[in-house]
Amino acid sequence: MGGFRQWWQTNVDIIDVRNAYYNSGELNKTWNLKSANNPVAAYWNNPYYQRYQSYGTDDRTRSFSYAQISYDFNKNFTLTGKISYDNATTLFENRLAPNSIPKAFGASQKNVSSGFSRQNLVTTEANYDLFLNYKVDITKDINVSGIVGGNVRRNYSNSLYASTEGGLETPGIYSLANSKLPILPPDENVYTTVTSSAYATASFDFYKFFYLDATFRADESSTLPKGDNVFTYPSFTGSFILSEFIKPSWLSFWKVRANYAEVGGTADPYQLQFYYSYAGLFNNNIVMQNSQTIRPNNGLKPQRSKEFEFGTEIQILKGRINFDAAFYKTKTFDQILQLPISAGSGLNFAMVNAGQIDNKGIEVQLGLVPIKTNNFTWNMDINWSKNENKVVELLHNATSDVSNYLLTSIQGGASVNATEGEKWGTIRGSDYTYDANGNKIVDASGFYKLKGNQIIGNTTPDWIGGVRNSFSYKGVSLSFLIDVRKGGDIFSTDMYYASSTGLYVDTAGGNYRSGKVVLPGVTASGQVNTKEIDASVYGNLGYQKRPTSDYVYDGSFVKLREASISYALPKTLLQGTFVNEAKISIVGRNLWIIHKNLPYADPESTLGGGIRGYGYSIGSLPTTRDIGVNVTFKF
């Protein structure tokens, strides 16, 4: 995808590339050769060879098991025991076909032109629960119900990774035994974590108009040090039914609610002590271990989060209008982070409890029934939410003095950051230099003067929302969902490179091959720029002369996220049969990007999951459109 989006030779026909692959007997015949006498790929493999020879596979088997037994002491108390087990076995295989462009590969990450690696991964999760359900009438109008119980969760992971070294001895045989050089000992990573919990809930009903819910949970985690490995989750929720006292004819239901909750979080395995991995033999007889770059911390504490929420729910005109709104404010602190420390210590990072980030926002839902007759109904559901956040503090002590946390670095000199005093997800990079009047300053060579480490965007959207319309007429139902995101900047590495390589049509305008251009702007002295530069050089501005801010795009979009049509057979046709209900539906998802501002890519198609999934578009795969048929019978 990097080739197609960034570097593809524009005068190379993909059909010719395909024919070269098949006509050569499926060899790596490509257009970019090292020389006429050395017909080896210099920069890009033939994409057909890449796809059909250098491919990866992912084979996975997953099973779920579940058992439960309950005993009713009476109508008020029920004891339940439950066991669940989730097992997944995965085999990842990666192939680098012979005569590929050399690349870092395998355990040693040495440049080779062929190779094979495999990883066997087994993960399991077992949950053991024992809890008592209760429901007691304290008085005629006051009752309480809830749960008291405990849980033990065991997570197990066993990973084994190995690869060939020095390439493949025999082409086409993808096996560790086919390694040219002795392989490094497999990298083994095994851990078992245990979380033991006790929990209780209580829901009080006072006269059917005031409700009070309380929950409490305490977790003991095996990945935190003893003495600091227990954390609690208290919460309190109160709701008041105003419609029991205010009863105009148009009001069907009105509730106000407020709640407070705390949440704890634990660390990943192996964060408390140093651990080492095998790095091979020196001089064939001295065992070497990989050097450590991260300082562990046997004094880690649980991560904490506190949240307050206030909301209201209203139903009007017998449910024809439904409105739900909530305001929340959250504070997260003592996050378990990997922050940089002085390299003079012999290490680069340290595991610490640090950072406070505050979030506040509003969520609104509106349900409407504009039309409702005996045979036809139109339902409309609208949702909208806005979140604002701020990085309040990182860490300032003897271990680390950090006011900016690098979330991810981006090719081209840009980065996504969490910076004190700013919103989470700040994009930093180079920008133009401006004078007091807002004019771009041009240097003596005729190119723009750039300034580094500037705020050039933020990945956080301004708001998100959606509208679902549902129509039903007798047995036919039609539904579609429009999904909207406003804001949330994205740095496009594809556009950063492709504006120089001439891949996109945007770069075809103007005489960039032989002409001259004068860049709009002023000199350092404030005079209008008149310096001519070669248009061919200007055409290569993508990653040489233009700032990274030019490649930050608004990530807004409007999408037809989902649409469905279904037909239910009339009950009269099913009379006398063993079928009570029959329905057929056609469902489509990700059907249409109605509007977007990011060129040539889906704003949601980013590099990957986790933090790197925010604000970074590179080599994006085309978005898939899924269409399926669902047939339902009820007996």
Sequence and secondary structure as in RCSB ss.txt:
>XXXX:A:sequence
MGGFRQWWQTNVDIIDVRNAYYNSGELNKTWNLKSANNPVAAYWNNPYYQRYQSYGTDDRTRSFSYAQISYDFNK
NFTLTGKISYDNATTLFENRLAPNSIPKAFGASQKNVSSGFSRQNLVTTEANYDLFLNYKVDITKDINVSGIVGG
NVRRNYSNSLYASTEGGLETPGIYSLANSKLPILPPDENVYTTVTSSAYATASFDFYKFFYLDATFRADESSTLP
KGDNVFTYPSFTGSFILSEFIKPSWLSFWKVRANYAEVGGTADPYQLQFYYSYAGLFNNNIVMQNSQTIRPNNGL
KPQRSKEFEFGTEIQILKGRINFDAAFYKTKTFDQILQLPISAGSGLNFAMVNAGQIDNKGIEVQLGLVPIKTNN
FTWNMDINWSKNENKVVELLHNATSDVSNYLLTSIQGGASVNATEGEKWGTIRGSDYTYDANGNKIVDASGFYKL
KGNQIIGNTTPDWIGGVRNSFSYKGVSLSFLIDVRKGGDIFSTDMYYASSTGLYVDTAGGNYRSGKVVLPGVTAS
GQVNTKEIDASVYGNLGYQKRPTSDYVYDGSFVKLREASISYALPKTLLQGTFVNEAKISIVGRNLWIIHKNLPY
ADPESTLGGGIRGYGYSIGSLPTTRDIGVNVTFKF
>XXXX:A:secstr
 HIIIII  TT  HHHHHHHHHHTTS    S EEETTEEEESS   HHHHHHTS EEEEEEEEEEEEEEEEESSS
SEEEEEEEEEEEEEEEEEEEE TT   EEETTTTEEESSEEEEEEEEEEEEEEEEEEEEEEESSSSEEEEEEEEE
EEEEEEEEEEEEE EEEESSTT  SGGGEEE     EEEEEEEEEEEEEEEEEEEETTTEEEEEEEEEEEETTS 
TTS EEE  EEEEEEEGGGT   TTEEEEEEEEEEEEEEE   SS SS    EEEEETTTEEEE    EE  TT 
  EEEEEEEEEEEEEETTTTEEEEEEEEEEEEEEEEEEEE  GGGT SEEEEEEEEEEEEEEEEEEEEEEEE SS
EEEEEEEEEEEEEEEEEE EESSS EESEEEEEEETTTEEEEEETTS TTEEEEEEE B TTS BBB TTSSB E
EEEEEEEESSEEEEEEEEEEEEETTEEEEEEEEEEEE EEEEHHHHHHHHHT SGGGGSS TTT EEE SSB TT
S B   EEEHHHHTT TTTTS GGGGEEE  EEEEEEEEEEEE  HHHHTTSS SEEEEEEEEEEEEEEEESSTT
S TT  S SGGGGSSEESS      EEEEEEEEE 
